[in-house]
Amino acid sequence: MSTAGTLEDLREIGAYLQGHFLLTTGRHSDTFFLLARLTERPDKLVAWISLLQEQMQDIEARTVVGPAMGGIIPAYQLAALRPSNRVIFAEKGEGGKMVFRRGFQLELGEPVIIVEDAVTTGSSVNKVIDAVRDQGAHVAAVGCLVNRTQNQSVPWRVPFFSVLNVSGIQNWAPDDCPLCRQGIPLTKPKQ
């Protein structure tokens, strides 16, 4: 039996894949984290989110925000572990900008935690940060299940927490992808 928060835990449920993949950022990689396989398993997810909450227990926030789609379920589960927190989500609007719809509103100065399933470049989280700040709220922290930033700095200056940090995973711009040059078919696992 594996321990929550490990690569082996993800491999067991089919959330850790190897091949030739198109990432949400448009970059290509030989590794993909299909974390929908984790979020469809509440028995597994609650252990992962509990580990994230332990790291974030001193972060004061009133709202947890998840970017649609991958961050919605982890954000919901984190909010469930934080008394008096509510949960909302941001979704893509015009021009790829993240926006709040469905009547979701943040108060001026309201402290918010953003939760994503996986972070590679941080661009999706950065768009959610912009949406939060556009409403005058304050981002207190960012958390994720899998951090695959390769220890590169993220494009935001708030505390950043993750359950699993992975390194050594390659990703390339499409024009520089060695897997494309080898003729290996590109896979879009989220379709």
Secondary structure by P-SEA (a helix, b strand, c coil): ccccccaaaaaaacccccccccccccccccccccaaaaaacaaaaaaaaaaaaaaaccccccbbbbccccaaaaaaaaaaacccbbbbbbbbccccbbbbccccccccbbbbbbbbcccccaaaaaaaaaaaaaacccccccccccccccccccccccbbbbccccccbbbbccccccccccccccccccc
